[in-house]
């Protein structure tokens, strides 16, 4: 399945718009990861633990989006938007993906 942030797919015109599809992922951050991430932030390093969780949450949200599109009989999802939020004073990470499911010609 083609998934794109653009509103068109080059050389593949949209035959039918099937509707908006979404995917969400909410992941809790481990207290030890939080502690060590804070230490790394103080010394100016990157937090590998948070980066892994962010990647995992994004992958889950996009998988859900594609599954929902497949259930509609879509060939692709266009106009995909990813949003990242923290919930509960930063103890949880939420990633949402949304787009338009389409049948391509």
N, CA, C and O of each residue as an XYZ file, in Angstrom:
420
protein
N       0.850     -1.183      0.000
C       0.000      0.000      0.000
C       0.887      1.235      0.000
O       1.861      1.321      0.749
N       0.533      2.186     -0.853
C       1.279      3.442     -0.913
C       0.734      4.379      0.166
O      -0.475      4.596      0.253
N       1.621      4.928      0.976
C       1.257      5.892      2.010
C       2.107      7.132      1.780
O       3.336      7.059      1.747
N       1.432      8.283      1.620
C       2.161      9.496      1.265
C       1.608     10.719      1.982
O       0.407     10.826      2.233
N       2.503     11.628      2.302
C       2.077     12.901      2.891
C       1.558     13.864      1.826
O       0.947     14.882      2.150
N       1.800     13.545      0.563
C       1.326     14.413     -0.519
C      -0.137     14.098     -0.843
O      -0.660     13.057     -0.447
N      -0.776     14.998     -1.556
C      -2.187     14.815     -1.906
C      -2.384     14.059     -3.212
O      -3.516     13.766     -3.596
N      -1.310     13.747     -3.885
C      -1.375     12.977     -5.127
C      -0.215     11.988     -5.142
O       0.779     12.157     -4.436
N      -0.369     10.947     -5.969
C       0.706      9.991     -6.205
C       1.095     10.140     -7.663
O       0.255      9.993     -8.551
N       2.352     10.429     -7.913
C       2.817     10.675     -9.269
C       2.493      9.494    -10.192
O       2.755      8.337     -9.864
N       1.922      9.818    -11.343
C       1.556      8.842    -12.382
C       0.499      7.834    -11.938
O       0.313      6.816    -12.604
N      -0.189      8.088    -10.843
C      -1.258      7.200    -10.381
C      -2.444      8.041     -9.917
O      -2.570      8.343     -8.731
N      -3.313      8.418    -10.855
C      -4.443      9.260    -10.476
C      -5.404      8.544     -9.517
O      -5.532      7.320     -9.532
N      -6.060      9.333     -8.702
C      -7.042      8.800     -7.760
C      -8.320      8.475     -8.523
O      -8.890      9.331     -9.200
N      -8.762      7.224     -8.404
C     -10.000      6.787     -9.050
C     -11.193      7.013     -8.120
O     -12.292      7.349     -8.563
N     -10.946      6.816     -6.796
C     -12.044      6.939     -5.835
C     -11.497      7.306     -4.456
O     -10.499      6.751     -3.996
N     -12.173      8.248     -3.814
C     -11.843      8.615     -2.437
C     -12.733      7.793     -1.506
O     -13.957      7.812     -1.636
N     -12.125      7.082     -0.579
C     -12.869      6.160      0.279
C     -13.136      6.700      1.676
O     -13.920      6.111      2.420
N     -12.510      7.794      2.045
C     -12.758      8.405      3.349
C     -11.504      8.564      4.183
O     -10.419      8.112      3.819
N     -11.689      9.214      5.301
C     -10.591      9.487      6.232
C     -10.303      8.235      7.051
O     -11.217      7.562      7.527
N      -9.017      7.937      7.205
C      -8.580      6.828      8.055
C      -7.603      7.360      9.090
O      -6.904      8.346      8.855
N      -7.564      6.695     10.239
C      -6.692      7.144     11.329
C      -6.013      5.964     12.004
O      -6.442      4.818     11.878
N      -4.967      6.268     12.707
C      -4.285      5.299     13.555
C      -3.736      6.035     14.756
O      -3.258      7.164     14.639
N      -3.804      5.400     15.902
C      -3.312      6.034     17.128
C      -2.451      5.056     17.912
O      -2.635      3.840     17.851
N      -1.517      5.618     18.640
C      -0.699      4.826     19.558
C      -0.412      5.679     20.782
O       0.022      6.825     20.669
N      -0.659      5.106     21.951
C      -0.329      5.777     23.209
C       0.574      4.833     23.986
O       0.191      3.708     24.307
N       1.771      5.304     24.281
C       2.749      4.480     24.974
C       3.195      5.165     26.258
O       3.427      6.374     26.285
N       3.310      4.380     27.315
C       3.809      4.898     28.585
C       5.323      4.853     28.602
O       5.929      3.938     28.044
N       5.928      5.824     29.234
C       7.388      5.866     29.343
C       7.799      5.253     30.681
O       7.202      5.544     31.718
N       8.802      4.421     30.646
C       9.322      3.764     31.830
C      10.028      4.779     32.728
O      10.735      5.657     32.234
N       9.839      4.663     34.042
C      10.435      5.616     34.979
C      11.964      5.643     34.893
O      12.564      6.709     35.033
N      12.600      4.498     34.666
C      14.060      4.476     34.563
C      14.519      5.141     33.266
O      15.524      5.851     33.244
N      13.776      4.903     32.189
C      14.094      5.577     30.931
C      13.970      7.084     31.118
O      14.809      7.846     30.638
N      12.899      7.519     31.832
C      12.697      8.947     32.085
C      13.886      9.542     32.831
O      14.370     10.619     32.482
N      14.354      8.837     33.858
C      15.458      9.328     34.655
C      16.719      9.489     33.813
O      17.360     10.540     33.843
N      17.072      8.454     33.068
C      18.294      8.509     32.270
C      18.167      9.468     31.094
O      19.157     10.067     30.671
N      16.970      9.616     30.569
C      16.749     10.594     29.506
C      16.994     11.998     30.042
O      17.578     12.838     29.357
N      16.540     12.251     31.283
C      16.762     13.551     31.908
C      18.242     13.831     32.102
O      18.695     14.955     31.886
N      19.001     12.815     32.509
C      20.447     12.969     32.684
C      21.102     13.295     31.344
O      21.948     14.187     31.269
N      20.718     12.580     30.289
C      21.294     12.838     28.966
C      20.962     14.248     28.488
O      21.797     14.920     27.882
N      19.733     14.691     28.767
C      19.338     16.031     28.338
C      20.185     17.095     29.024
O      20.522     18.107     28.410
N      20.532     16.877     30.288
C      21.349     17.835     31.028
C      22.732     17.967     30.394
O      23.269     19.071     30.317
N      23.311     16.864     29.943
C      24.652     16.920     29.362
C      24.608     17.156     27.846
O      25.647     17.145     27.186
N      23.420     17.368     27.304
C      23.300     17.723     25.893
C      23.251     16.557     24.927
O      23.322     16.770     23.716
N      23.132     15.322     25.422
C      23.071     14.167     24.534
C      21.651     13.885     24.072
O      20.704     14.569     24.460
N      21.525     12.870     23.240
C      20.217     12.454     22.755
C      19.702     11.312     23.613
O      20.480     10.536     24.168
N      18.403     11.217     23.714
C      17.781     10.154     24.493
C      17.378      9.009     23.566
O      16.332      9.067     22.921
N      18.206      7.973     23.502
C      17.929      6.828     22.643
C      16.647      6.122     23.086
O      15.906      5.614     22.243
N      16.375      6.081     24.380
C      15.168      5.415     24.883
C      13.921      6.105     24.354
O      13.001      5.437     23.881
N      13.877      7.421     24.425
C      12.721      8.162     23.908
C      12.620      8.031     22.398
O      11.524      7.887     21.858
N      13.752      8.080     21.716
C      13.734      7.960     20.258
C      13.152      6.613     19.831
O      12.378      6.545     18.875
N      13.522      5.545     20.534
C      12.976      4.218     20.217
C      11.474      4.172     20.444
O      10.740      3.607     19.633
N      11.015      4.759     21.538
C       9.583      4.784     21.831
C       8.827      5.606     20.789
O       7.726      5.236     20.381
N       9.412      6.707     20.366
C       8.797      7.549     19.343
C       8.661      6.789     18.024
O       7.617      6.845     17.375
N       9.708      6.088     17.635
C       9.682      5.286     16.402
C       8.626      4.191     16.515
O       7.857      3.959     15.583
N       8.596      3.527     17.655
C       7.619      2.448     17.870
C       6.189      2.979     17.789
O       5.336      2.366     17.149
N       5.927      4.102     18.426
C       4.580      4.688     18.410
C       4.180      5.101     16.993
O       3.040      4.881     16.583
N       5.101      5.691     16.252
C       4.810      6.096     14.871
C       4.495      4.878     14.008
O       3.553      4.906     13.215
N       5.270      3.817     14.155
C       5.042      2.593     13.375
C       3.679      1.982     13.683
O       2.982      1.534     12.772
N       3.295      1.958     14.948
C       1.989      1.420     15.337
C       0.867      2.252     14.719
O      -0.078      1.700     14.154
N       0.970      3.577     14.824
C      -0.067      4.457     14.279
C      -0.201      4.284     12.767
O      -1.316      4.252     12.245
N       0.920      4.173     12.062
C       0.867      3.998     10.610
C       0.334      2.618     10.229
O      -0.374      2.488      9.231
N       0.661      1.597     11.002
C       0.114      0.258     10.736
C      -1.403      0.254     10.893
O      -2.109     -0.333     10.073
N      -1.907      0.905     11.939
C      -3.353      0.994     12.143
C      -4.019      1.747     11.004
O      -5.087      1.355     10.533
N      -3.394      2.821     10.565
C      -3.908      3.618      9.450
C      -4.018      2.752      8.191
O      -5.043      2.772      7.509
N      -2.979      2.006      7.890
C      -2.982      1.145      6.709
C      -4.002      0.018      6.830
O      -4.648     -0.344      5.847
N      -4.146     -0.534      8.020
C      -5.122     -1.606      8.232
C      -6.536     -1.088      7.987
O      -7.344     -1.748      7.333
N      -6.824      0.088      8.513
C      -8.142      0.682      8.314
C      -8.396      0.948      6.829
O      -9.498      0.719      6.330
N      -7.372      1.431      6.130
C      -7.500      1.700      4.692
C      -7.720      0.399      3.924
O      -8.545      0.356      3.011
N      -7.000     -0.657      4.278
C      -7.143     -1.952      3.608
C      -8.557     -2.505      3.786
O      -9.120     -3.099      2.866
N      -9.121     -2.307      4.969
C     -10.487     -2.761      5.224
C     -11.498     -2.047      4.328
O     -12.569     -2.587      4.055
N     -11.169     -0.847      3.874
C     -12.032     -0.098      2.954
C     -11.762     -0.468      1.497
O     -12.473     -0.013      0.601
N     -10.742     -1.289      1.256
C     -10.380     -1.669     -0.099
C      -9.465     -0.676     -0.792
O      -9.434     -0.617     -2.021
N      -8.727      0.100     -0.029
C      -7.856      1.141     -0.571
C      -6.555      0.577     -1.133
O      -6.060     -0.459     -0.690
N      -6.015      1.293     -2.128
C      -4.688      1.011     -2.680
C      -3.635      1.900     -2.030
O      -2.441      1.606     -2.075
N      -4.095      2.986     -1.430
C      -3.157      3.924     -0.846
C      -3.838      4.875      0.124
O      -5.063      4.915      0.238
N      -3.006      5.634      0.816
C      -3.475      6.679      1.721
C      -2.684      7.932      1.387
O      -1.453      7.925      1.406
N      -3.397      9.008      1.082
C      -2.735     10.260      0.727
C      -3.010     11.322      1.786
O      -3.915     11.183      2.608
N      -2.207     12.389      1.748
C      -2.377     13.494      2.681
C      -2.148     13.085      4.126
O      -2.799     13.611      5.028
N      -1.236     12.159      4.356
C      -1.005     11.649      5.711
C      -0.366     12.736      6.579
O       0.579     13.416      6.179
N      -0.922     12.867      7.779
C      -0.423     13.828      8.759
C      -0.112     13.067     10.039
O      -0.924     12.265     10.499
N       1.048     13.311     10.611
C       1.448     12.706     11.881
C       1.488     13.782     12.951
O       2.061     14.851     12.743
N       0.881     13.500     14.093
C       0.901     14.428     15.225
C       1.458     13.719     16.448
O       1.177     12.542     16.676
N       2.245     14.438     17.228
C       2.871     13.908     18.437
C       2.445     14.761     19.626
O       2.500     15.989     19.564
N       2.022     14.113     20.704
C       1.606     14.816     21.914
C       2.089     14.038     23.131
O       2.297     12.826     23.063
N       2.263     14.741     24.238
C       2.507     14.069     25.509
C       1.247     14.202     26.351
O       0.527     15.198     26.273
N       0.997     13.180     27.153
C      -0.193     13.139     27.998
C       0.259     12.870     29.426
O       1.245     12.168     29.651
N      -0.461     13.427     30.383
C      -0.179     13.125     31.793
C       1.161     13.650     32.241
O       1.980     12.884     32.747
N       1.408     14.921     32.073
C       2.655     15.569     32.481
C       3.874     14.892     31.861
O       4.926     14.772     32.488
N       3.706     14.451     30.609
C       4.827     13.882     29.874
C       5.096     12.417     30.137
O       6.085     11.870     29.649
N       4.218     11.764     30.913
C       4.476     10.363     31.229
C       4.013      9.415     30.120
O       4.367      8.236     30.126
N       3.232      9.919     29.181
C       2.764      9.086     28.079
C       2.957      9.843     26.761
O       2.887     11.071     26.706
N       3.198      9.079     25.726
C       3.401      9.641     24.401
C       2.271      9.181     23.493
O       1.959      7.991     23.433
N       1.655     10.131     22.784
C       0.591      9.791     21.851
C       0.994     10.221     20.448
O       1.410     11.359     20.229
N       0.865      9.298     19.504
C       1.102      9.595     18.104
C      -0.168      9.273     17.342
O      -0.717      8.180     17.481
N      -0.640     10.219     16.535
C      -1.803      9.983     15.697
C      -1.398     10.169     14.235
O      -0.609     11.052     13.899
N      -1.954      9.322     13.384
C      -1.749      9.425     11.946
C      -3.123      9.486     11.302
O      -4.013      8.716     11.666
N      -3.306     10.393     10.350
C      -4.569     10.467      9.630
C      -4.290     10.772      8.175
O      -3.272     11.373      7.832
N      -5.214     10.346      7.323
C      -5.074     10.575      5.894
C      -6.347     10.168      5.172
O      -7.342      9.817      5.807
N      -6.318     10.213      3.858
C      -7.461      9.855      3.047
C      -7.171      8.560      2.314
O      -6.202      8.471      1.560
N      -8.006      7.560      2.531
C      -7.880      6.278      1.839
C      -8.397      6.455      0.411
O      -9.445      7.063      0.194
N      -7.651      5.915     -0.563
C      -8.025      6.081     -1.963
C      -7.834      4.782     -2.747
O      -7.036      3.916     -2.386
N      -8.593      4.686     -3.822
C      -8.351      3.666     -4.845
C      -7.646      4.389     -5.985
O      -8.105      5.435     -6.445
N      -6.541      3.835     -6.432
C      -5.769      4.446     -7.512
C      -6.129      3.825     -8.841
O      -6.505      2.655     -8.912
N      -6.011      4.626     -9.908
C      -6.340      4.134    -11.260
C      -5.230      3.253    -11.793
O      -5.326      2.748    -12.912
